[in-house]
Amino acid sequence: MIYFANLKSSIKKRDTAWKRVLYRALKSVMHFHIPPIPAIHLTLHAVVRTVSYVFFKIVKGLYWQPVFLCRLSNRPKRLFLYGRGLPYIAGAVDIEMGDDCRVATQISISGRTSSRLRPKLSVGKNVDIGWGTGLYVGTLIRIGDNVRIAGQGTLAGYPGHPLDATARARGEPERDDQARDIVLEDDVWLAKGVIVNAGVTVGKGTVVAAGSVVTKSLPPGVLAGGVPCRVIRRIQEDADGADNHRYQEVA
């Protein structure tokens, strides 16, 4: 590998005639393609996508989804895994999910291994957990019904390392008081990239803006955002139950 790396670097210098010729030849090979023929290539693309879709649907039904369900402590109805593969699960964590949940396959779930108590992840009904989300269970993560967690969210119930540098250098785990519960009550919506720290409860119906870091508990029915996250406005539903909302400044 070192030889080929050195050879590649040498050719890129183009300091001799043969290196310049070889460089141009390799560039031509790298950029070679036949002219696009829409009738052929778009049809071929459609066929490949259809075959791929059917194949991975079969694999999901026969393997990925049953394996994931075996990892749960219950058997929810109409669980939908979207994407390819399986969620990554590490550590001894007890997982239960409600019916009608939609879970991206590219998520991580881990349970704290240095605790005497088995960590628990409890997910309610009709919950979305988006791509790239990490659920790190220190003691308990409870996600209520109708919760939406957009892509790349993080629920960090434990840090993984102690604050003391000497203990960290020795490879010791975090202290017990660093691992705490996280609770998302019903109807919470975490936008993309939200980080929720240990010990936080997000109140019912609260919406947290993208990229926020939630370090303290939030009340129900508010719009919150920022680093650190703070309450911005209160969300008050119209009396007639319409989908539009009025936003009022929080006193």
N, C-alpha and C positions, 0 to 999 in steps of 0.2 A: 504493500500500500504506500509506503514511504517513497519507493522508487517511482511509482506512477504519479504521485503528487509532485515530486521533483521534476519529472518529465513534463507534466502539464505546465508547471511554472516556467520551465525553460522554453517551451514552445511559445508561450504567451509573450516572451520577451522579443521574439522575432528579430534576433540580432544576427542571424545568418540567412542566406538565401533559401536553404532547404527548410528552415523553420518557418519562414514566411509562406512558402508554398504549402507546407503541411498545415499551417494555421488556417489558410484560406480554404483548403480542402475540407478540414474538419468543420469549419463554420458552415460550409455548403451542405455537408451531411446533416448537421444539427438542424438546419432550417429547411430541409427538404420536405415537401409535401406535394401531392398531386393537386391540380386545380379543383376547387369545390364544384360538385355537380349536384345542385339542390335536389333534383328528383331522386337521385340515388342516396345521397348522404343524409338527407332529412328523413327519408323512409327507413334507412338503416338505423338511424338514431332512434326513431320511434319504436322499431322492432326491439332494439337492445334495451331500451327503457322498459318496455312492456314485459319482456322476458325477465329482466332483473327484478321488476316489481313483483311479478308472480312468484319468482324463486324465493325472494326474501320474505314474502308473505307466508309461504309454506314453511320456511325455516323458523320464522317467528312462532307460528302456530304449533309446530311440532317440537320445538326445542327451547327458544329463548323465553317465551312467556311461561311455559310450564316450569322451567328451572327457576325463574324469578318467583313464581307463586309458591314453589317449595320453600323458598327462603322466608316467606311470611308466616306469621303465627295464625293467620286466618285465611279464608278463601273469599276475597271480595268478588262481586259480580261486575262484569263488563269493564274490567281493568283494560286499559289501552296503553300498550307500550309503543311509542313512536320513535322511529330511527332504527338503526341496525345494531345488533349486539345486545349486551346485558349491562344493566347498571353495575358499577363497581361497588362491592360491599366488603368492608374490612372490619375486623374486630367482632367481639361478641355483642351483638345488638339485636334486641327483640323488635321486630317490625310488624305493625298491623296497619291495614289500609281499609277505608270504606269503599262502598260501591261507586262505580262511574268515575273513577280517577283516570287521569291521563298523565303518563310519566315518560319523560324522555329517557332513552336508553343511555345517553351520555351524561349520567350524573354520578356522584360519589356519595356513598353513605358509610360512615365509620362510627364505631362505638368505642368509647374510652375503655382501654384494657386494664388500667391500673386501679380500677374501682372494685370494691367488694360487691357492689350491687350491679346487676346487669342493666346497661343503658337501654332505654326504650324510645322508639320512634312511633308515634301514634298519629296517623293521618286520617282525617275525616272523609266525608262523602263529597263527590263532585269537586275534586281538587286537581289543579294543574301544577306540575313541577317541571319547569322548563330546562332546556339544554344547558349543560355546563354547571348546574347547581350542585353545591356541596352541602350535605347535611351531616354535621359533626356532633354526635350525640354524647354529651358529657354525663348527664343523668337522665333527663327527659326532654324530648322535643315533641310538643303537642301542636298539631296543625288542625284547626277546626274545619267545619264544612264550608264548601264554596270558596275556598282560598285559592288565590292565583299567585304563583311564584314565577316570575319571568326568568329568562335565561341568565346564567352566570351569577345567580344569587348565592349567598353564603349564610348559613345558620351555624354559628360557631359556638357550640356549647362547652367547649374546652379548648385550651390553647395548644396543648401538646408538649409544652416545656415549662419548667418553673421559672419564676422571675429571678431567682438567685443565680448569678453567673457561674459560681463554683459548682452548684448542683447541676446546672445545665451542661457544663463541661464534662461532668461524670456520667452524663446520659440518663439522669434521673427523670422520672415523669413529673408532670405538673402536680401541685398540691391539690388536695381534695376541695379546698375552698375556692379554687380557680374554676371548677366545673360546676355549672348551674343549669337550671331549667331554661328553656325557651318556649314561649307560648304564643302562637298566632291564633287569635280568636276567630270566630266565624266571619266570613265575607271580607277578610283582609286581602289586599292586593299589594304585593311587593313588585315594583317595576324592575327593569333590567339592572343587574349588578348591585342590588342592595345587600349590604352586610348587616346581619343582626348578631349582636354580641350576647354572651352568656348572661343569664339573669334578667333578660328583657321579656316583657309581655307587650304585644301589640294588640290594642283593643279592637273590638268588633267593628267591622266596616271601615277601618282606617286604611288609607292609601298612602304608600311611601314612594316618593319620587325616585327615579333612576339614579344610581350611583351613590345613594345615601348610606351613611354608616350609623346604625341605630345603637347607641350606647346606653340609653335609658328607656324605660317603659313609656309607651305612648297611650293616650286615652282613646276611647272608642270614637268613631265617627269623625276623624279629622284627616286633613291632607297634611303630610309632613315631608320634610326633605332637608338635605344638607349634610355637611360633615363638620361637627357631629349633627345628627338629625334633630330637628326641632319642629314644633307644630307651626304650620303656616296659616291654615284656615280650618274652620269647622265645616263639615259637609252636612247639609240639612236637606233631607228629601222633601220634594214637593208634597203638599198635603194630599193631592189626588193620586199619589203613587206613580207619577210619570217617571220616565227614565231620566229626564233632565234634573239637574240639581242646582240649588242655590249655594253659593260659596260666601260665607260670612267670615270676616276677620275675627279671630279668637281674642277675647278681651284679656 
